Every structure is written in structure tokens, then in C-alpha cells.
Amino acid sequence: MKVVFDAGVVFSGAGWRGEAYRCLLAMAQRRVTAYATETTLNELNDLLADRGNAMKHPPSAIVHWFQDRVKRVEPAPLGKQRSRDAKDDPYLACALSAVAQFMITRDDDLLVLGKPFGIQIMTPRELLVRLTKPLV
């Protein structure tokens, strides 16, 4: 299953042991294959630099693990702005380039898009539910 995680999901998964963390575990177990571009990884690095040191358990080790294992792609051209927030379009460009089935986010500006380019946008919880369902 090909997925694109937004930076917030990866950062959350690296810092806390909730649903986002379980999504990263699915990546570690090779149940999902994650894709990223240099732009999306740079946003993750910015989050780590801005907020990582203030946390009780700094998330840098898991973020670095993610960066080492994520499959890198060049972004696909989108033409015009697709999301309400232009900063979200790099995730769409990544997912389109990777031919990803899912984009995992908690960002309402992305979730409201539904299924652009045939890519289902869902929350970490929705991905976990999908992973527990048997294949038909």
C-alpha cells in the first residue's frame, strides 16, 4: 500500500505513541510504503527544528529513521493550486508522482479534498482501520 504522510503526522508519530505512531509502525512492518519529496522532508525538518527540542522525549531519532527509509520521488506538476493552503500542494504533488493510494493527514485543508487525482486523503485512524480489514 503506497502512502504519503504529511509532516505533522510523522512528527506526531515520532513524539507520541498514538495513532500516528502506529502508522509509522505499519511502515516499519512493511505494511505500507511511504513516499516523500525533498520539499515534504524539508517541512518535516523545519517542524523538528522548531518544536522538537521543547518535547520531553525529542522525536529526532524516529524522524531520522523515517527519512532514511522513505522512498523519495520528484514532485509531479499540479498546474494550478489545488488545496486551500498552497503549502499543502507539495503533498499532492508527491502522492501523484508516487502513484500513492492514500495521503495520511489531520490537515482539514487536505481532508476536505476527498479523493483528488484518485488519491484517498484520510486520517491516521482511517488508515489503521483500513489496515485491520481483511483483503477481499
Beta strands, then each sheet from edge to edge (+ up, - down):
strand 1: 2-5
strand 2: 33-36
strand 3: 71-72
strand 4: 102-104
strand 5: 120-122
sheet 1: 3+ 2+ 1+ 4+ 5+
end
